[in-house]
């Protein structure tokens, strides 16, 4: 009888292997159909299909299986903490060939003067969805699939604290007056029911502050009559966060599939930039490098391309994604770099 861990491992490996092979085979078959229409030759069709099967077999035997063996058996990559070898191999062996074939199909059809196949939903619904599945498998692998989440799992990759209650924090000057202390003493405000503590000072170095509302956060669940709507599970949060992580790239690839864009030269920069943004999946989710790489490889390039597409083709993409790129890039520049300036690097709560 196989153990639960063994069944889980087999399911994960089969899912990742299917995500590796199916997109390449399907995209290559569609490309073979385009070649058959353009060349009017059935032989060309079967040659492309045979090449795709040979590619998948070679990649599986010489790259994917040895990589999985080294990771699962020899623990060669046990010290790798900032990047993920499996996702790197996947985006090189599966996503890159799929995007290349889609671009090549556009070029072949434009040169032949025919418009027979735009691959419709394949880039998004198959290629990117397979990538998302691989990403989810790598993230959920350390967690259990059955039973309630343990306390360790509740603290694992939680996106943020939960607002539980509000508390009025009395002013520092009021506390000093009540205790009869000297005004020049170093004040310290503490919150007993939370984790908020530290020095609050005005920009001019003074110690007086007015009363304010402190937002206290806690990871504990609500125990009232509607506690069933306060249930939170890190495994569900993982699925939601992963899909949200890819929505911007999904929209960019979707735009490339529209008729006016796909048969133009804009399909090249769109797919190239989309692939560069996909490389972020190689970085571990908790790495500090992920924030800067997202801005540099996704938000800034996508912002420029979307503005150009809007000027050339009209409203092929929603304005919402342009605003998202703008606010993400500006907020990153402000909070990471501009707040270090003297005029913004002050201790006030503003």
Secondary structure as GFF3:
##gff-version 3
##sequence-region A 1 350
A	DSSP	alpha_helix	4	39	.	.	.	ID=ss1
A	DSSP	alpha_helix	42	59	.	.	.	ID=ss2
A	DSSP	pi_helix	60	64	.	.	.	ID=ss3
A	DSSP	alpha_helix	65	69	.	.	.	ID=ss4
A	DSSP	pi_helix	70	74	.	.	.	ID=ss5
A	DSSP	alpha_helix	85	90	.	.	.	ID=ss6
A	DSSP	pi_helix	91	95	.	.	.	ID=ss7
A	DSSP	alpha_helix	96	112	.	.	.	ID=ss8
A	DSSP	pi_helix	122	128	.	.	.	ID=ss9
A	DSSP	alpha_helix	129	140	.	.	.	ID=ss10
A	DSSP	alpha_helix	151	154	.	.	.	ID=ss11
A	DSSP	beta_strand	162	169	.	.	.	ID=ss12
A	DSSP	alpha_helix	172	179	.	.	.	ID=ss13
A	DSSP	beta_strand	189	190	.	.	.	ID=ss14
A	DSSP	beta_strand	197	198	.	.	.	ID=ss15
A	DSSP	beta_strand	212	218	.	.	.	ID=ss16
A	DSSP	three_ten_helix	227	230	.	.	.	ID=ss17
A	DSSP	alpha_helix	234	256	.	.	.	ID=ss18
A	DSSP	alpha_helix	259	262	.	.	.	ID=ss19
A	DSSP	alpha_helix	266	278	.	.	.	ID=ss20
A	DSSP	three_ten_helix	279	282	.	.	.	ID=ss21
A	DSSP	alpha_helix	289	294	.	.	.	ID=ss22
A	DSSP	pi_helix	295	299	.	.	.	ID=ss23
A	DSSP	alpha_helix	300	313	.	.	.	ID=ss24
A	DSSP	alpha_helix	319	336	.	.	.	ID=ss25
A	DSSP	three_ten_helix	338	340	.	.	.	ID=ss26
###
